[in-house]
Amino acid sequence: MADEGTWLGGLLASVEEAPPAESIAVMALTLKERIAAVDVSFLITDLGGKALVRLTGAVGEEDRGQPERIDLPGTVYDRVIHSQHVQTEVGERAGEAGSAPVRVLAPVTDRGDAIGVLELTLAAPPDRRTAQLISEAAHALAYVVIVNRRFTDLYEWGRRTTRLSLAAEIQHRLLPDSFTCAAGRFTVAGALEPAHDIGGDTFDYTLDHRALHLSLTDAMGHDVQAALLATVVVGALRNARRAGADLVAQAEDAHRAVAHYADQAHQAVADQSDRVHQALAEHGGQAMVTGQLLRVALDTGHTAFVNAGHVWPMRLRDGKVQEIAPLVDLPFGITPNPGYRVQSLDLRPGDRLVLLTDGMLEPHGADSALRDLIERTGDRHPRDAVRTFTEAVLETTGHDPRDDATVLCLDWHGP
């Protein structure tokens, strides 16, 4: 067998030469040839993180309609994703020496983002060398998916076990490509529900050489109107941040953008007939967005913080939750607006910071229930914790929440 570097290099070269929608099929064929796998497939996590969809890369795979979901709870796939370790299972004919098929499942993950599971069927248990190559192939597959999903809807189709509303379609384009990022000094993860019908909530994060930038926003209203308003505020924040603006300038740009959006909507209403007036009033009336902007210095952990009328964050330290009560400035879009203030937020190594929207609070009826949940999940990876938080909201509301429930969880490990 070729050395590992050459083997992986050839694997990636084969995938790169294939059309983006066929990359999984090419990778499966290469694995079958190199490690004598009987069967190979990739299972991608859905948008809600509660199910998997099997993708083979076969031509016309997405033409069969709604993808078939495999519910995660209680399955070996769930164990693979939560443990982030390879699992090996021997088939039913284990009593017959040499005849039992072996199923090997490896996590497909990049920087903590659980993209899915690589599943292979082998004629015999893998030796140490083969097991290592399978792990490396699964890691390579994460990069294959990340790169190729820019060019094809196949992976997005696989993630949609429930059809998205128009508002949710707009909204998901505003979210980070990966909901989880582990980067040594910190781990951050976000989640929102109902994933197929959100309209108004967003979270965002990005890194530069010096800092981690975070934001969480909640646009007034529901459906498409809220999604459009969210588009305006996220676009303004990203535009200002990418131009090198500080937190105050970012907040002021977001405020002006939302206020301008409202002015334009009101002017359009004034120029229309009564019938159109009513329609525009429903989709472009008063505009308001609450939000929080944070900048965490990577070398010290010093955290600068702007709070625009938003729900206060919670911090888990030494096993106990404390609600952080900052100064509160006006939401974006409310005029007259006296401006925004930068505050300091105390963040120490070992702390967990939880940012949330009011949709996370309302179903619990009291802050204490959410505090207890944050404390009980303190030892879980942020990726798993945020899913637990949003699933609790769905269970409490009978899977029909009145408002989006969004959460962003930051574990600060320190420099």
N, C-alpha and C positions, 0 to 999 in steps of 0.2 A: 504493500500500500504506500502511496506517495506520502511524503511528510505532510504534516497538518497545514502548514502555510501554503504549499503548492495546491493541496486538495481544496482548501477554502478559496484560494485564488481562482482556481478553475471553476468552482461552483458559482462564484459571483460573476465571473466572465460569461459563463453560459446564460445566466439570468439576464445580464445586461444586454446581451445580443438578441434576446427574445422580445416580442411585443409586450408592453406593460401588463395587459390583461392575461397573458399566458405565463407570467413569471413563476407562479406557483407550480404549474404543470411541469415547467422545465426543471425547477428545483426538485420536484418529486421524482422525475425521471433520473436525474443525476444521482440522487440518494439511493434509488433502487439499484443503479448500476454499481455504485462505489461501496455500499455496505450491504448489498444483497437484501434490501428491504422488499417484503412482499407487497406492502401497500403503504402509501404515504399521503397524508392530507393535513391541511391547516385549518384550525378552528379559530375564528375571529370573535372577540367579545362584542356584544351588541352595545348600543349607546347607553343603555341603563346599567351595564355591567353585571347583569343577572342571568345572562344566557350566552351560549355560543352558537355560531353558525359554521357548518363545515363547508370549506371552499377547496375545490380540487384544481381550479384553473381550466376546466374543460370548456371548449368552445360552446357558447350559448348557455352557459350555466345560469346566468342571471335572467334568462328568458322564461324560466319556469314559474315566475311570479314571486309571491312572498317567500322569503327564505325560511327554511325549516329550522326552528330553534331547538336547542338542547338546554334545558334549564340546569343551572349550575348547582344549586344547593344539594348537598349530600352526595355529589358525584366525585369520581377520581379527578375530573378536570378541575373541580373546585379546590381540591387539595393541592393540585399542581400550582394553580394560580396563587393561592394563599401562602404556600410554603416556598414557592419559587425554586423547587427542587424537581429533578427528574424522577418520575415514578415508573416502575416496571411491573407489569401484571402478566402472569402466565395464564394461558387459555384453559378451557374446561377439560382438555385431555391431558392435564398435568401428570396423571398417573401413568401414562404411556411414555416411557423414556424416549426422548428425542423427537417426539411427535407433537408436542404442545406448542402452538403459536405463542409468541411473546409480544405483548403490546408495550411500547415505550412512549411515554408522553413527556415532552419537555416544554418548559415555559418559554414563550416568545415575548421577550421583555426588553425594553430599552430605557435606561435611567429610571427604573421603577414603574414605567408605564406598561401595564399588563395588556399587551396587544392581543394575545391569544395563546394557543397551544399547538405544538407540532406533534402529530401522532404518527407513529410508524408501527408496522407489524413485521416482526422478524421470525425466522424459522427457529431460532435459538436465542437464549439470553445473550445480550451483548457483552463482550469482554470489556476490560477497562478502557482500552484504546478506542473501541467503537462507541462506548458510552460518552467518552470525551468529545468525539467528533460529532455526535448527535447534539450535544449541548452547544458546541460551537456553531453547528448548522442552524440551530434554533435562534441563536443570537444574531447570526447573519440574516436569517429570515426577517427579523424585526427591522433591520435596515432596508431589506428588499421591500417590505410593505410600506415603510415610511417614504421611501423614494418613489415607488410606483403609484401610490395612491394620488399623486399629483396629476397623473395622466389618464386615469381610468376611474369609472364609478363602481367597479366590481367590489372593492373593499367597502365602500360606503353602502352599497346595496346589501352586503352581508351584515352590516351593523344594524340594519333597520328591520327588526323583527315586527315592528308596528309602524304603519305609515305615519310620517310626520305631518303636522298641520303646516300651513303656509307660514304662520308666525314662527314656528319652531325651525323651519327650513332657513328662514332669514337669521334667526337667533344663533343657530349652530355655527354659522359662518363667522360669528363674532368671537367665538370661544377659541382658546389655544388648541393647536393641533393635538397636543398630548395633555390629558387632564392631570398627569402626574409627572413630577421631575425630581429625581434624587441627584444632588450635585455636591456631595461631600459635606459641605458646611450646613446644608439644609435639605429637607425634603418637603415638597409642597404638593398638595392634591386637592382637586375640586370635584364637586358633583352637583347635579341639579335634577329635580323631578317636578312634574312628569316630563321625562326626556323627550317624549314624542309631541308634547303640546305646550312647551314653554312659551312665554311671551312677556319679556320685560327684564328678567334678571340676566346678568352677565358676570363672569369673573375673568381675570386676565393676569398673566405674569410674564416677565421676561428678565433676562440677565444681561449685564454688561460686565466689564472687567472689575468694576468697583462695587456694584450693588445689585440686589434683587429688587425688582419693581413689582408691586402687587396692586390690583384694584378689584373692587366688588361694587356693582351698581344695581339699582332697582328702579326701572322706569315705571312711571305711573300708567295705570290702565292695563288692558289685557289684549290679547290677539294681535293683529297686524299693527295697530296703532302703537302699542307698546314696543313691538319689535323694531319699528321704524325709529322710534325715539331712542331706543337702545343703540341702534346703528349710528345715530348722530353723536351720542355721547361717547361711545367707544372709539369712533373715528376721530373725534376731537382730542381725546386723551392720548391716543397712539400718535397722532400727528404732532402734538406738542412734545411728547416724550422723545420721539425720534428726532426732533429738532434740538434736543438738549435742554428743554425747558425744565425748571425746577417744579416742585409739587404745587406751589401757589400758582405759577403760570399755567400749569396743566389744568388745575381746577378752574381758573378764570376762563380759559379757552373752552372748557366743557360747558361752563355756565353760559357764556356768550352764544355758543352753538345751539344749546337748547332754547334759550330765549329767542334767538333768531328763527328757529324752527317754529316756535309758537306764534311769533309775529307774522310769519309768512302764511301760516295756516289761518290765522284770524283775517288777514287781508284777503285770502282766497275766499273765505266764507262771505265776507262783505260784498264781494263782486259777483256772487252767484244768486241763482233763483232760490226760492224757498226750499224746493225739493233737494237741490244740490247743497244748499245751506245746511240742511239737516244731516246729510251724509258726511260732509266735511267736518261738521261739529263733532260727529262721532269718532272720526279718524284723525282729527288734527286740531282739537280744541286746546284747552290748557295743557301745558307741558311742564313736567317736573320730574327730576331724577335725583334720588338720594344715592350717596356713594361714599366710599372710603378709598383713599390713595395712600400707599405706604412705600417707603424706600428704606431697605435694610442694607447697611454698610457691611460688606462681606468680611472686612478685616477686623471690625470691632463689634458688630451686631447692633450698633446704634440705629434706632429706627425712627425715622421722621414720618409724621402721620397727619393727614387731613381728613376731617370728618364733615361731610356735607349732609347733615340731617339724617344720618343713617343709624341703624340698629347698632348698639354698642357691641364691640367684640368681647370674647371671653378668652382667658388665659389659664392654661393648666400648668401649675407649678408644684412640684413635690406632691403630686397626687390630688391636689385641691384646685377647684375652679374658682376663679375670681372674675367678676365682670369689670371690664375696664371702662371707666366713666370719663371720657375726654370732654373738652369743650366742644359744643355743637354749633357749626355754622349752617347757613341756609342751604337747602337743596339746590342743585343746579337748575337754573331756569326761573327761580323765584326773584322777582324784582320789586322794589329796589333791593340791591344786595350790597352789604357793607364790605364784602371781601372774605378771604379765607386765611386761616391761621395755621401755621405749621406747629405741631406739638411733638413732644418726644414720648415714645412708648418704650417702657422698660422691657427688654427682651434679653434673657440670659440663656446660656447653654443648658439644654434639657427642657426648655419651655416648649409648650405647644400653644400656638395662637390660632383661634377659631374665629373667622369672619363669617357672618351669616346675614341672610335677608329675613324680613319679618315673616315670610312663609315658613321659616323653620321654627318660629316661636309660637305662632297662633295655634297649631294643632295640639301642642303640648299643654296649652292652657296656663302654664306657669313656667318661669325660668328654671325652677328647681328640677323639673323632670329632664330638661335638656342638660343641665349641669350634671346630674347623676349619670346620664348617658355618656357625656364627655369623660367623666372620671372613670367609668367602667371600661371604656375603650382606650384608655391612656397608653396601654402597652401594645396596641395594634399599629400596624403601618398606616400612615395617613390615607393611603389608597383604600384600605379596608374600613378605616374609621368613618370617612365621609360617606361611604356607601351605607354603613350602618345608620348614620344620622338621617339620610334621606329616606331609607327604607322604613325607619320608625315613623316618619311623617306619613308615608303612604299607608302603613298599617293603621295608624290612628284615624286617618280620614277615609278608610275604606277604599283606598286607591283612587280617590276623587278629591284632591286638595283644592281649596278655593283659590289658592295663590301659588305661584312658583315657590319652591323650597330650594334654596341654593346655599352652599357652604364651601368655604376655602380654608384648608387646614395647613398650617405651617409648623413644622418641627425644626427648631433652631438647634443645631448641634455645636455651633461655635467654630471659630477659625482653627 
